[in-house]
Amino acid sequence: MRIAIAGNIGAGKTSLTKQLSKSLKYKPYYEDVIANPYLDDFYNHMERWSFNLQIYFLNSRFKQLVTIDNKKENVIQDRTIYEDAFIFAPNLNAMGLMTQRDYDNYLALFDTMLNLVKPPDLLVYLQSSIPSLVNKIHKRGRDYEKTISIEYLSRLNERYEAWISNYTSGKLLKINVDDLDFVENKSDYETILELIKKEL
């Protein structure tokens, strides 16, 4: 069984992954942020490093999926391979921060990879408004995220909503987390846990 947690920057994917992995006894797989050698450069000069960053994430997530598939265990995954291809890369292309040539090359690689991996058994989408995302991003205080603009987050949110409204690869659970503090409030977390258990 594989659960994947999707959502915009600051929606709470990593925190929820940690909590669910303990409650459900699923092995967690996290997004490779700390080891990513392009992240700081990307946020300082998006146009120069966008392709490199997206290729790094794509490769990292593909390797993760291959590992998961080979181990045959219950897992919970922080972010999906789809988000790179349907949200982040096209957004960078639309903003003029990734050339069409690089974007086409990226999509061709993604399409090849997609034929070799399976979708999650359950996709949990953490829906969040821009003010809520900004608040959470500021609260966690990551240096490389200080330059993220509201316009950038808004564009990503629009793409998330469009992707989720057309998602047909498997079971989908959409949870609006604007009024839920599942990190500090046990009752809010229990609400989410019960929703997920019902889907499982």
C-alpha positions as CSV (number, residue, x, y, z in Angstrom):
1,M,0.0,0.0,0.0
2,R,1.3,3.4,-0.9
3,I,-0.1,6.7,0.3
4,A,1.2,9.9,-1.3
5,I,0.8,13.4,0.2
6,A,0.5,16.2,-2.3
7,G,0.2,20.0,-1.8
8,N,1.8,23.4,-2.4
9,I,4.9,24.6,-0.6
10,G,4.0,25.1,3.1
11,A,0.8,23.0,3.0
12,G,2.2,20.6,5.7
13,K,3.2,17.5,3.6
14,T,6.3,16.6,5.5
15,S,4.7,17.1,9.0
16,L,1.7,15.0,8.0
17,T,3.9,12.3,6.5
18,K,5.9,12.1,9.8
19,Q,2.7,11.8,11.9
20,L,1.0,9.3,9.6
21,S,4.0,7.0,9.3
22,K,4.0,6.7,13.1
23,S,0.2,6.2,13.4
24,L,-0.1,3.7,10.5
25,K,3.3,2.1,10.9
26,Y,4.1,2.9,7.3
27,K,7.6,3.6,6.1
28,P,8.1,7.3,5.2
29,Y,9.8,8.6,2.1
30,Y,10.6,12.3,2.1
31,E,11.3,14.9,-0.5
32,D,15.1,15.3,-0.9
33,V,15.4,18.9,0.0
34,I,18.4,19.1,2.3
35,A,20.7,17.1,-0.1
36,N,19.5,19.0,-3.1
37,P,22.5,20.9,-4.5
38,Y,20.4,23.2,-6.7
39,L,17.8,24.6,-4.3
40,D,19.7,27.7,-3.0
41,D,20.9,28.6,-6.5
42,F,17.4,28.1,-7.9
43,Y,15.7,30.5,-5.5
44,N,18.5,33.1,-6.1
45,H,18.5,32.7,-9.9
46,M,15.5,30.8,-11.1
47,E,16.0,31.1,-14.8
48,R,19.5,29.7,-14.7
49,W,18.8,26.7,-12.4
50,S,15.2,25.8,-13.1
51,F,15.9,22.9,-15.5
52,N,18.7,21.5,-13.3
53,L,16.5,21.6,-10.2
54,Q,13.6,19.9,-11.9
55,I,15.7,17.2,-13.3
56,Y,17.2,16.6,-9.9
57,F,13.8,16.3,-8.3
58,L,12.5,14.1,-11.1
59,N,15.4,11.7,-10.8
60,S,15.2,11.6,-7.0
61,R,11.5,10.8,-7.0
62,F,11.8,8.2,-9.8
63,K,14.6,6.4,-7.8
64,Q,12.3,6.6,-4.7
65,L,9.4,4.9,-6.6
66,V,11.7,2.2,-8.0
67,T,12.9,1.4,-4.4
68,I,9.3,1.4,-3.1
69,D,8.2,-0.9,-5.8
70,N,11.0,-3.4,-5.2
71,K,10.5,-3.5,-1.4
72,K,6.8,-4.3,-1.5
73,E,6.0,-2.6,1.9
74,N,3.5,-0.1,3.2
75,V,4.8,3.4,2.5
76,I,3.8,7.0,2.8
77,Q,5.4,9.4,0.4
78,D,6.0,13.2,0.8
79,R,5.1,14.7,-2.6
80,T,4.6,12.8,-5.9
81,I,6.4,12.6,-9.2
82,Y,3.3,14.1,-10.8
83,E,3.7,17.4,-9.0
84,D,7.0,18.1,-10.7
85,A,5.6,17.5,-14.2
86,F,2.1,19.0,-13.8
87,I,2.8,21.9,-11.5
88,F,6.4,23.0,-11.0
89,A,8.0,22.5,-14.5
90,P,5.0,23.9,-16.5
91,N,4.8,26.9,-14.1
92,L,8.5,27.7,-14.7
93,N,8.0,27.4,-18.4
94,A,4.9,29.6,-18.4
95,M,6.8,32.2,-16.3
96,G,9.7,32.2,-18.8
97,L,12.0,30.7,-16.3
98,M,12.5,27.4,-18.2
99,T,13.1,27.5,-22.0
100,Q,10.7,25.6,-24.2
101,R,13.5,23.3,-25.4
102,D,14.4,22.4,-21.8
103,Y,10.7,21.9,-20.9
104,D,10.1,19.6,-23.9
105,N,13.2,17.6,-22.9
106,Y,11.9,17.4,-19.3
107,L,8.5,16.2,-20.4
108,A,9.9,13.6,-22.7
109,L,11.9,12.2,-19.8
110,F,8.9,12.3,-17.5
111,D,6.8,10.4,-20.0
112,T,9.4,7.7,-20.3
113,M,9.6,7.3,-16.5
114,L,5.8,7.3,-16.1
115,N,5.5,4.1,-18.1
116,L,7.7,2.4,-15.5
117,V,6.0,3.5,-12.2
118,K,2.6,2.9,-10.7
119,P,0.4,5.6,-9.2
120,P,-0.2,5.7,-5.4
121,D,-3.1,3.6,-3.9
122,L,-4.3,6.8,-2.2
123,L,-3.4,10.4,-3.1
124,V,-4.0,12.9,-0.2
125,Y,-4.2,16.5,-1.4
126,L,-3.6,19.2,1.2
127,Q,-5.6,22.1,-0.1
128,S,-4.5,25.5,1.3
129,S,-5.1,29.2,0.7
130,I,-2.2,31.6,-0.1
131,P,-2.3,33.4,3.3
132,S,-2.2,30.1,5.1
133,L,0.8,28.9,3.0
134,V,2.7,32.2,3.6
135,N,2.1,32.0,7.3
136,K,3.4,28.4,7.5
137,I,6.4,29.2,5.2
138,H,7.4,32.1,7.4
139,K,6.9,30.1,10.6
140,R,9.3,27.3,9.6
141,G,11.9,29.9,8.5
142,R,13.9,28.2,5.8
143,D,16.4,30.6,4.4
144,Y,16.0,29.5,0.7
145,E,12.2,30.1,1.0
146,K,12.4,33.7,2.1
147,T,12.4,34.9,-1.5
148,I,9.3,33.0,-2.6
149,S,6.8,35.5,-3.9
150,I,3.0,35.4,-3.4
151,E,2.6,35.5,-7.2
152,Y,4.7,32.3,-7.5
153,L,2.7,30.5,-4.8
154,S,-0.6,31.7,-6.4
155,R,0.4,30.3,-9.8
156,L,1.3,27.0,-8.2
157,N,-2.0,26.9,-6.3
158,E,-3.9,27.4,-9.6
159,R,-2.0,24.5,-11.2
160,Y,-2.6,22.3,-8.2
161,E,-6.3,22.9,-8.3
162,A,-6.4,22.2,-12.1
163,W,-4.4,19.0,-11.7
164,I,-6.4,17.7,-8.8
165,S,-9.7,18.4,-10.5
166,N,-8.6,16.2,-13.4
167,Y,-6.8,13.5,-11.4
168,T,-8.0,10.0,-12.4
169,S,-5.0,7.8,-11.7
170,G,-6.4,6.4,-8.4
171,K,-8.2,7.1,-5.2
172,L,-8.1,10.8,-4.1
173,L,-8.8,12.4,-0.7
174,K,-8.9,16.2,-0.7
175,I,-8.5,17.9,2.7
176,N,-8.7,21.7,3.2
177,V,-6.1,22.4,5.9
178,D,-6.7,26.2,6.3
179,D,-8.5,25.7,9.6
180,L,-6.6,22.6,10.8
181,D,-3.5,22.7,12.8
182,F,-2.6,19.0,12.7
183,V,0.9,19.6,14.1
184,E,-0.1,21.4,17.4
185,N,-3.7,20.2,17.7
186,K,-4.2,16.4,18.3
187,S,-7.9,16.6,17.6
188,D,-7.3,18.1,14.1
189,Y,-4.7,15.4,13.4
190,E,-7.2,12.7,14.5
191,T,-9.8,14.1,12.1
192,I,-7.3,13.7,9.2
193,L,-6.2,10.3,10.3
194,E,-9.8,9.0,10.4
195,L,-10.5,10.4,6.9
196,I,-7.5,8.6,5.6
197,K,-8.3,5.3,7.4
198,K,-11.8,5.4,5.8
199,E,-10.2,5.6,2.4
200,L,-7.8,2.7,3.2
